[in-house]
Amino acid sequence: MKKVTKSICVSMSALLIMTSVPVAGFAAEQNANVSFQEVEEAFIKKVDKYVKIDSKTKKFSLSAKAKENLNREELGKAEALIKQANFTVDQHGKDLKIKGNTLVLSEDVKKQSLAAIDTSEYWDYELFWWGYRIYFSDELCEDIRRRAMEVGASGTITAGVLTYLGVPGWAAGIIVGFGVLALAKINRTNEGNGIYLDAFHGTNPSNFHTIKIYPA
């Protein structure tokens, strides 16, 4: 089992427990996620062109044109999401660097440095204005399955399982916080190259809504 040490010392809730999704309810859950996904992805596409990053503060903001082209509801939602992204920058900005219109881990934080999602990594992530994109390698997916079996939690993924495999506690907290990710879902989604998870900021810095979970 390959472990990659990623030692950013930041604090986020990492003790939430994620339970499995019953097979009978999976179809309904899928349909709900598809609807949510379509709405949010359309919103992201519409707003993305108006988002910029300050080269000094590393914070996200909306351009002046946003007020001209977004309605009041869209503008309010975009501002709320950017506020949550900037909260993360306030907490962990020293560990991040600007890459295009996203923030990734800086070279100084070492082997965690990412030029974007790197599928050669054991796990990886990017911070966007709308939330996070997290990558699990095929190897990590398999290790999660094995570890969950070892601890007798075949349908459950906890922060403890992820941190045991080398994922930092703060990242494990985000991943577990998805609320719909279960071992069975990882197995269904992984086609041999790992998986991506997109998380849309919720109403507070530790709350995320899953946009989608899809094969790498």
C-alpha positions as CSV (number, residue, x, y, z in Angstrom):
1,M,0.0,0.0,0.0
2,K,1.4,3.3,-1.1
3,K,1.1,6.2,1.3
4,V,1.8,9.8,0.4
5,T,2.6,12.1,3.4
6,K,0.8,15.4,3.1
7,S,1.4,17.4,6.2
8,I,-0.4,20.8,5.9
9,C,-1.2,21.7,9.5
10,V,-4.6,23.2,9.3
11,S,-7.8,22.5,11.2
12,M,-11.1,21.5,9.9
13,S,-13.7,19.1,11.3
14,A,-12.5,15.6,10.6
15,L,-14.6,13.4,12.9
16,L,-17.8,13.2,10.9
17,I,-18.9,9.7,9.9
18,M,-20.2,8.9,6.5
19,T,-22.6,5.9,6.3
20,S,-23.5,3.9,3.3
21,V,-26.3,4.7,0.9
22,P,-29.0,1.9,0.8
23,V,-29.1,0.2,-2.6
24,A,-32.8,0.7,-2.8
25,G,-32.4,4.4,-2.5
26,F,-29.5,4.8,-4.9
27,A,-31.6,5.5,-8.0
28,A,-33.6,8.2,-6.2
29,E,-30.4,9.7,-4.9
30,Q,-28.8,9.6,-8.4
31,N,-31.8,11.4,-9.9
32,A,-31.6,14.1,-7.2
33,N,-27.9,14.6,-7.8
34,V,-28.3,14.8,-11.6
35,S,-30.9,17.6,-11.1
36,F,-28.7,19.5,-8.6
37,Q,-25.7,18.9,-10.8
38,E,-27.3,20.3,-13.9
39,V,-28.4,23.5,-12.1
40,E,-25.1,24.1,-10.4
41,E,-22.9,23.4,-13.4
42,A,-24.9,25.8,-15.5
43,F,-24.6,28.4,-12.8
44,I,-20.8,27.9,-12.5
45,K,-20.4,28.2,-16.2
46,K,-22.4,31.4,-16.3
47,V,-20.5,33.0,-13.4
48,D,-17.0,31.7,-14.0
49,K,-16.1,34.4,-16.6
50,Y,-16.7,37.1,-14.0
51,V,-14.6,35.7,-11.2
52,K,-11.0,36.9,-10.7
53,I,-8.2,36.3,-8.2
54,D,-6.2,39.1,-6.6
55,S,-2.5,38.3,-7.2
56,K,-1.5,39.7,-3.8
57,T,-4.3,38.5,-1.4
58,K,-5.1,35.3,-3.4
59,K,-8.7,36.1,-2.8
60,F,-11.6,35.7,-5.3
61,S,-13.9,38.5,-6.3
62,L,-16.4,39.4,-9.0
63,S,-15.6,41.8,-11.8
64,A,-17.7,44.9,-12.4
65,K,-19.4,43.2,-15.4
66,A,-21.0,40.6,-13.0
67,K,-23.5,43.2,-11.7
68,E,-24.5,44.0,-15.3
69,N,-25.0,40.4,-16.4
70,L,-26.2,38.5,-13.3
71,N,-29.6,38.9,-11.7
72,R,-29.9,39.6,-8.0
73,E,-30.3,36.0,-7.0
74,E,-27.3,34.9,-9.1
75,L,-25.2,37.7,-7.8
76,G,-26.1,37.0,-4.2
77,K,-25.3,33.3,-4.6
78,A,-22.0,33.9,-6.3
79,E,-21.0,36.4,-3.6
80,A,-21.9,33.9,-0.9
81,L,-19.8,31.2,-2.5
82,I,-16.9,33.4,-3.0
83,K,-17.1,34.5,0.7
84,Q,-16.7,30.8,1.7
85,A,-13.8,30.3,-0.7
86,N,-12.1,33.4,0.7
87,F,-12.6,32.0,4.2
88,T,-10.4,29.1,3.2
89,V,-7.9,31.5,1.8
90,D,-7.9,33.4,5.1
91,Q,-7.2,30.1,7.0
92,H,-4.7,28.5,4.6
93,G,-3.6,31.1,2.1
94,K,0.1,30.6,3.0
95,D,-0.1,27.1,1.7
96,L,-1.7,28.0,-1.6
97,K,-0.6,29.5,-4.9
98,I,-2.5,30.9,-7.9
99,K,-2.8,28.6,-10.9
100,G,-5.0,30.1,-13.6
101,N,-8.3,30.9,-12.0
102,T,-7.9,28.4,-9.1
103,L,-5.7,27.9,-6.1
104,V,-3.5,24.9,-5.6
105,L,-0.9,23.9,-3.0
106,S,2.3,25.8,-3.2
107,E,5.7,24.4,-4.1
108,D,6.9,25.3,-0.6
109,V,4.5,22.9,1.0
110,K,6.3,20.3,-1.0
111,K,5.3,17.1,-2.6
112,Q,1.8,18.4,-2.2
113,S,2.5,21.0,-4.8
114,L,0.0,20.5,-7.7
115,A,-0.1,22.3,-11.0
116,A,-3.7,21.1,-11.2
117,I,-5.3,17.8,-10.4
118,D,-2.5,15.4,-10.9
119,T,-3.7,11.9,-11.6
120,S,-0.2,10.5,-10.9
121,E,-0.8,11.4,-7.2
122,Y,-2.4,9.1,-4.6
123,W,-4.9,11.9,-3.9
124,D,-5.1,15.6,-5.0
125,Y,-7.3,18.7,-4.8
126,E,-8.0,22.1,-6.2
127,L,-9.8,25.1,-4.6
128,F,-12.2,27.0,-7.0
129,W,-14.4,30.0,-6.2
130,W,-17.3,27.6,-6.0
131,G,-15.8,24.8,-4.0
132,Y,-13.3,21.9,-4.2
133,R,-12.4,19.3,-6.7
134,I,-10.8,16.2,-5.1
135,Y,-9.1,13.3,-6.8
136,F,-8.8,9.7,-5.4
137,S,-6.5,7.4,-7.3
138,D,-7.5,3.9,-8.1
139,E,-4.9,2.8,-5.6
140,L,-6.5,4.9,-2.9
141,C,-10.0,3.6,-3.8
142,E,-8.7,0.1,-3.3
143,D,-6.9,0.9,-0.1
144,I,-10.1,2.5,1.3
145,R,-12.0,-0.7,0.5
146,R,-9.4,-2.9,2.1
147,R,-9.1,-0.7,5.2
148,A,-12.9,-0.4,5.7
149,M,-13.1,-4.2,5.5
150,E,-10.3,-4.6,8.0
151,V,-12.0,-2.4,10.6
152,G,-15.3,-4.1,10.0
153,A,-17.0,-1.1,8.4
154,S,-17.6,-2.4,4.9
155,G,-20.2,0.2,4.1
156,T,-18.8,3.1,6.0
157,I,-16.0,5.6,5.3
158,T,-14.8,7.6,8.2
159,A,-12.2,10.3,8.5
160,G,-10.2,7.7,10.5
161,V,-10.0,5.4,7.5
162,L,-8.8,8.2,5.2
163,T,-6.2,9.6,7.6
164,Y,-4.8,6.1,8.2
165,L,-4.2,6.0,4.5
166,G,-2.3,9.3,4.5
167,V,-5.0,11.8,3.7
168,P,-4.6,14.8,6.1
169,G,-7.3,15.3,8.7
170,W,-8.6,18.6,7.2
171,A,-9.0,17.0,3.8
172,A,-10.6,14.0,5.3
173,G,-13.1,16.3,7.0
174,I,-14.1,17.8,3.6
175,I,-14.4,14.4,1.9
176,V,-16.4,12.8,4.7
177,G,-18.6,16.0,4.8
178,F,-19.9,15.2,1.3
179,G,-22.5,13.1,3.1
180,V,-23.4,10.9,0.1
181,L,-20.1,9.2,-0.5
182,A,-20.1,5.6,0.6
183,L,-17.8,2.6,-0.1
184,A,-20.4,1.1,-2.5
185,K,-20.5,4.4,-4.4
186,I,-16.7,4.5,-4.8
187,N,-16.8,0.9,-6.1
188,R,-19.5,1.8,-8.6
189,T,-17.8,4.9,-9.8
190,N,-14.2,3.8,-10.0
191,E,-13.5,2.4,-13.5
192,G,-9.9,1.7,-12.8
193,N,-8.4,5.2,-13.0
194,G,-9.8,6.6,-9.7
195,I,-12.5,9.1,-9.1
196,Y,-13.2,12.9,-8.9
197,L,-15.4,14.5,-6.4
198,D,-16.7,18.1,-6.9
199,A,-18.0,19.8,-3.8
200,F,-20.0,23.1,-3.9
201,H,-19.7,25.4,-0.9
202,G,-22.7,25.3,1.4
203,T,-24.0,27.8,3.9
204,N,-20.9,27.7,6.2
205,P,-17.2,26.9,5.7
206,S,-17.5,23.3,6.8
207,N,-20.6,22.5,4.9
208,F,-20.5,21.2,1.3
209,H,-23.0,19.9,-1.2
210,T,-21.9,17.3,-3.7
211,I,-22.2,18.4,-7.3
212,K,-21.0,15.1,-8.7
213,I,-18.8,12.0,-8.2
214,Y,-17.4,10.7,-11.5
215,P,-14.7,8.5,-12.9
216,A,-11.2,9.9,-13.5
